[in-house]
Structure formats: structure tokens, C-alpha cells
């Protein structure tokens, strides 16, 4: 179980890596505070790189339910999708994803 900004997150199903974009796991299932979320997980090096790659402008990513970053100095920066929906971010501090 993970904790993100005081919320308990449990990854039930990690999903399948997208053959066109290996930074996205499709059809994942996670629980946040006991509530089920089904969608995609996106991986990036940092929160900044998420925005530099213009992921926040792509409507194809509006199904994302979780963002996983390898590390980041901007832990207060919220990740938002093209539809303005915020998604939680897990910082994996120990290196590459």
C-alpha cells in the first residue's frame, strides 16, 4: 500500500504497457481511500518532464488515474490532465522507473 498526500493507495492491477507508448500502462485498477479507480497509469522521469512532453495537453491521456515519476524536486506541483482533472503522483525516489 502507498500513501500519497495522506491518502492510502493500493494498486490492484498494474495494467498492460501500451505497445505504442511504453510510458503508459492501460486498464489499471487502483484504490484510493478504498474507492476503486479504473484507467491508465502514466510514467515519467519527473513532474516537470510530464509537462515538457505536453502530456497535459493530450486528450488521449484523460483516462489516466495515476502518475508515477522517478524523482522530482517539485513535489508540490499538481499534475493535471487536458480535461483539467488532477491526478495523484507517486514519486519513486530510488531511480529509474
Residue frames as a rotation matrix with the C-alpha (Angstrom) as fourth column:
UNK 1
0.580 0.815 0.000 0.00
0.815 -0.580 0.000 0.00
0.000 0.000 -1.000 0.00
UNK 2
-0.522 -0.706 0.478 1.23
0.713 -0.669 -0.209 3.51
0.467 0.232 0.853 -0.88
UNK 3
0.239 0.564 -0.791 0.44
0.790 -0.586 -0.179 6.81
-0.564 -0.582 -0.586 0.72
UNK 4
-0.497 -0.310 0.811 0.00
0.760 -0.606 0.235 9.89
0.418 0.733 0.536 -1.46
UNK 5
-0.708 0.159 0.689 -0.61
-0.244 -0.969 -0.027 13.22
0.663 -0.187 0.725 0.25
UNK 6
-0.726 0.345 0.595 -2.28
-0.631 0.010 -0.776 11.46
-0.274 -0.938 0.211 3.18
UNK 7
0.420 0.880 -0.222 -4.41
-0.898 0.367 -0.244 9.14
-0.133 0.301 0.944 1.03
UNK 8
-0.200 -0.434 0.878 -3.98
-0.293 0.882 0.369 5.37
-0.935 -0.183 -0.304 1.02
UNK 9
0.291 0.203 -0.935 -3.38
-0.955 0.007 -0.296 3.99
-0.054 0.979 0.196 -2.47
UNK 10
-0.084 -0.246 0.966 -3.48
-0.209 0.952 0.225 0.30
-0.974 -0.183 -0.132 -3.30
UNK 11
-0.330 -0.075 -0.941 -2.58
-0.942 -0.037 0.333 -0.89
-0.060 0.996 -0.058 -6.81
UNK 12
0.292 0.573 0.766 -4.89
-0.472 0.783 -0.406 -3.81
-0.832 -0.243 0.499 -7.55
UNK 13
0.564 -0.107 0.819 -3.97
0.690 0.605 -0.396 -4.33
-0.453 0.789 0.416 -11.21
UNK 14
-0.203 -0.790 -0.578 -0.91
0.251 -0.613 0.749 -2.65
-0.946 0.007 0.323 -12.75
UNK 15
0.678 0.510 -0.530 -2.34
-0.381 -0.373 -0.846 -2.74
-0.629 0.775 -0.059 -16.27
UNK 16
0.457 -0.475 0.752 -0.63
0.768 0.637 -0.064 -3.59
-0.448 0.607 0.656 -19.56
UNK 17
-0.344 -0.659 -0.669 2.10
0.121 -0.738 0.664 -1.48
-0.931 0.148 0.333 -21.16
UNK 18
0.720 0.590 -0.366 0.90
-0.202 -0.326 -0.924 0.28
-0.664 0.739 -0.116 -24.28
UNK 19
0.339 -0.604 0.721 2.67
0.802 0.587 0.114 -1.08
-0.492 0.539 0.683 -27.37
UNK 20
0.472 -0.125 0.872 2.82
0.635 -0.638 -0.435 2.42
0.611 0.759 -0.222 -28.93
UNK 21
0.181 -0.386 0.904 3.82
-0.513 -0.822 -0.248 4.26
0.839 -0.419 -0.347 -25.75
UNK 22
0.018 -0.221 -0.975 5.63
0.505 0.844 -0.182 2.15
0.863 -0.489 0.127 -23.12
UNK 23
-0.932 -0.309 0.191 5.29
0.021 -0.572 -0.820 5.01
0.363 -0.760 0.540 -20.61
UNK 24
-0.271 0.914 0.301 1.60
-0.952 -0.302 0.061 4.20
0.146 -0.270 0.952 -20.22
UNK 25
-0.992 0.115 0.047 0.01
0.101 0.966 -0.239 1.18
-0.073 -0.232 -0.970 -18.56
UNK 26
-0.520 0.850 -0.081 -3.54
-0.622 -0.312 0.718 0.71
0.585 0.424 0.691 -19.86
UNK 27
0.314 0.852 -0.419 -6.52
-0.270 0.503 0.821 -0.69
0.910 -0.144 0.388 -17.96
UNK 28
-0.774 -0.589 -0.232 -5.06
0.115 0.229 -0.967 -0.42
0.622 -0.775 -0.109 -14.45
UNK 29
0.467 0.881 -0.080 -7.10
0.238 -0.038 0.971 -0.66
0.852 -0.472 -0.227 -11.27
UNK 30
-0.738 -0.672 -0.057 -6.23
0.258 -0.203 -0.945 1.21
0.623 -0.712 0.323 -8.09
UNK 31
0.428 0.798 -0.423 -7.98
0.790 -0.104 0.604 2.03
0.438 -0.593 -0.676 -4.85
UNK 32
-0.657 -0.514 0.551 -7.64
0.119 -0.793 -0.598 5.46
0.744 -0.328 0.582 -3.27
UNK 33
-0.784 0.320 0.531 -9.00
-0.614 -0.281 -0.737 5.54
-0.087 -0.905 0.417 0.28
UNK 34
-0.604 0.508 0.614 -11.00
0.111 0.816 -0.567 2.39
-0.789 -0.274 -0.549 -0.54
UNK 35
0.468 0.782 -0.412 -12.58
-0.317 -0.287 -0.904 3.84
-0.825 0.554 0.113 -3.71
UNK 36
0.057 -0.406 0.912 -11.95
0.668 0.694 0.267 1.95
-0.742 0.594 0.311 -6.97
UNK 37
0.365 -0.045 -0.930 -10.46
-0.599 -0.776 -0.197 3.82
-0.712 0.629 -0.310 -9.96
UNK 38
0.274 -0.223 0.936 -10.04
0.619 0.785 0.006 2.18
-0.736 0.577 0.353 -13.38
UNK 39
0.962 -0.004 -0.272 -7.95
-0.198 -0.695 -0.691 3.73
-0.187 0.719 -0.670 -16.13
UNK 40
0.623 -0.782 0.033 -4.36
0.401 0.283 -0.871 4.28
0.672 0.556 0.490 -17.19
UNK 41
0.708 -0.550 -0.444 -1.11
0.334 -0.293 0.896 4.93
-0.622 -0.783 -0.024 -15.31
UNK 42
0.836 -0.475 0.273 1.48
0.085 -0.381 -0.921 7.22
0.542 0.793 -0.278 -16.86
UNK 43
0.539 -0.767 -0.348 5.20
0.720 0.205 0.663 7.07
-0.437 -0.608 0.663 -16.04
UNK 44
0.786 -0.397 0.474 7.65
0.089 -0.686 -0.722 9.93
0.612 0.610 -0.504 -16.46
UNK 45
-0.173 -0.951 -0.255 11.09
0.613 0.099 -0.784 10.89
0.771 -0.292 0.566 -15.21
UNK 46
-0.891 -0.080 -0.446 9.84
0.406 -0.581 -0.706 13.95
-0.202 -0.810 0.550 -13.29
UNK 47
0.165 0.953 -0.253 6.72
0.677 -0.296 -0.674 16.06
-0.718 -0.060 -0.694 -12.90
UNK 48
0.004 -0.252 -0.968 8.47
-0.425 -0.877 0.226 18.72
-0.905 0.410 -0.110 -14.97
UNK 49
-0.912 -0.402 -0.085 9.09
-0.250 0.379 0.891 16.20
-0.326 0.833 -0.446 -17.79
UNK 50
-0.348 0.887 0.304 5.37
0.787 0.453 -0.419 15.33
-0.509 0.094 -0.856 -17.76
UNK 51
0.544 0.560 -0.625 4.64
0.222 -0.814 -0.537 18.95
-0.809 0.154 -0.567 -18.66
UNK 52
-0.252 -0.726 -0.639 7.63
-0.561 -0.429 0.708 19.34
-0.789 0.537 -0.299 -21.00
UNK 53
-0.928 -0.043 0.370 6.33
0.222 0.735 0.641 16.38
-0.299 0.677 -0.672 -23.04
UNK 54
-0.705 0.700 -0.116 2.96
-0.692 -0.641 0.332 18.22
0.157 0.314 0.936 -23.24
UNK 55
-0.841 0.417 -0.345 1.10
0.430 0.902 0.043 15.27
0.329 -0.112 -0.938 -21.72
UNK 56
-0.574 0.628 -0.526 -1.22
0.394 -0.351 -0.850 17.76
-0.718 -0.694 -0.046 -20.03
UNK 57
-0.422 0.394 -0.816 -2.40
-0.718 -0.695 0.036 18.87
-0.553 0.601 0.576 -23.49
UNK 58
-0.846 0.019 -0.532 -3.27
-0.382 0.673 0.633 15.40
0.370 0.739 -0.562 -24.82
UNK 59
0.053 0.954 0.295 -6.90
-0.998 0.036 0.060 14.32
0.047 -0.297 0.954 -24.59
UNK 60
0.257 -0.022 -0.966 -5.67
-0.315 0.943 -0.105 10.73
0.914 0.331 0.235 -25.17
UNK 61
-0.686 -0.609 -0.398 -4.35
0.199 0.370 -0.908 10.77
0.700 -0.702 -0.132 -21.59
UNK 62
-0.338 0.619 0.709 -7.61
-0.780 -0.605 0.156 11.87
0.526 -0.501 0.687 -19.93
UNK 63
0.648 0.548 -0.529 -8.15
-0.210 0.796 0.567 8.26
0.732 -0.257 0.631 -18.78
UNK 64
-0.370 -0.883 -0.288 -5.07
0.134 0.256 -0.957 8.45
0.919 -0.393 0.024 -16.51
UNK 65
0.763 0.642 -0.076 -5.75
0.096 0.004 0.995 7.76
0.639 -0.767 -0.058 -12.85
UNK 66
0.797 -0.574 -0.188 -2.16
0.247 0.024 0.969 7.84
-0.552 -0.818 0.161 -11.53
UNK 67
0.737 -0.675 0.010 1.17
-0.329 -0.372 -0.868 9.43
0.590 0.637 -0.497 -12.43
UNK 68
0.810 -0.577 -0.102 4.44
0.446 0.494 0.747 7.76
-0.380 -0.651 0.657 -11.38
UNK 69
0.777 -0.621 0.105 7.65
-0.417 -0.632 -0.653 9.82
0.472 0.464 -0.750 -11.52
UNK 70
0.348 -0.744 -0.571 11.17
0.549 0.655 -0.519 8.53
0.760 -0.132 0.636 -10.90
UNK 71
-0.343 -0.425 -0.837 12.12
0.911 -0.366 -0.188 11.57
-0.227 -0.828 0.513 -8.83
UNK 72
0.205 0.396 0.895 11.20
0.641 -0.745 0.184 15.20
0.740 0.536 -0.407 -8.52
UNK 73
-0.816 -0.487 -0.312 12.13
0.566 -0.565 -0.600 18.42
0.116 -0.666 0.737 -6.85
UNK 74
-0.758 0.610 0.229 8.65
-0.548 -0.787 0.283 19.87
0.353 0.089 0.931 -7.43
UNK 75
-0.846 0.423 -0.325 6.59
0.495 0.849 -0.185 17.63
0.198 -0.318 -0.927 -5.16
UNK 76
-0.509 0.691 -0.514 4.10
0.188 -0.493 -0.849 20.48
-0.840 -0.529 0.121 -4.56
UNK 77
-0.668 0.239 -0.704 3.28
-0.723 -0.432 0.539 20.77
-0.175 0.870 0.461 -8.27
UNK 78
-0.016 0.760 0.650 -0.01
-0.221 0.632 -0.743 19.07
-0.975 -0.155 0.157 -9.07
UNK 79
-0.964 -0.229 0.135 -0.39
0.051 0.339 0.940 17.03
-0.261 0.913 -0.315 -12.24
UNK 80
-0.007 0.978 -0.208 -3.44
-0.318 -0.200 -0.927 17.94
-0.948 0.060 0.313 -14.27
UNK 81
-0.396 -0.017 0.918 -4.75
0.705 0.635 0.316 16.37
-0.588 0.772 -0.240 -17.44
UNK 82
-0.922 0.047 0.385 -6.05
0.291 -0.573 0.766 18.06
0.257 0.818 0.514 -20.58
UNK 83
-0.011 0.998 0.068 -9.58
0.459 -0.055 0.887 17.97
0.888 0.041 -0.458 -19.10
UNK 84
-0.096 -0.195 0.976 -8.22
-0.571 -0.792 -0.215 19.84
0.815 -0.578 -0.036 -16.01
UNK 85
0.900 0.408 -0.153 -8.70
-0.145 0.610 0.779 16.78
0.411 -0.679 0.608 -13.81
UNK 86
0.082 -0.895 0.439 -5.94
-0.986 -0.136 -0.094 16.45
0.144 -0.425 -0.894 -11.19
UNK 87
0.739 0.080 -0.669 -4.36
-0.054 0.997 0.059 13.01
0.671 -0.008 0.741 -10.76
UNK 88
0.862 -0.438 0.255 -2.23
-0.289 -0.012 0.957 11.79
-0.416 -0.899 -0.137 -7.86
UNK 89
0.494 -0.796 -0.351 1.52
-0.489 0.079 -0.869 11.40
0.719 0.601 -0.350 -8.34
UNK 90
0.933 -0.359 0.019 3.77
0.216 0.601 0.770 8.79
-0.287 -0.714 0.638 -6.75
UNK 91
0.522 -0.844 -0.127 7.45
-0.809 -0.443 -0.386 9.80
0.270 0.304 -0.914 -6.55
UNK 92
0.947 -0.304 -0.106 9.69
0.316 0.940 0.128 6.76
0.061 -0.155 0.986 -6.87
UNK 93
0.815 -0.579 -0.008 12.85
-0.541 -0.766 0.348 8.24
-0.208 -0.279 -0.938 -5.33
UNK 94
0.269 -0.780 0.565 15.20
-0.198 0.529 0.825 5.30
-0.943 -0.333 -0.012 -5.88
UNK 95
-0.688 -0.726 0.008 15.98
-0.089 0.095 0.991 5.76
-0.720 0.681 -0.130 -9.55
UNK 96
-0.804 0.298 -0.514 14.53
-0.571 -0.148 0.808 4.91
0.165 0.943 0.289 -12.90
UNK 97
0.109 0.951 0.291 11.05
-0.906 0.215 -0.364 3.56
-0.408 -0.224 0.885 -13.34
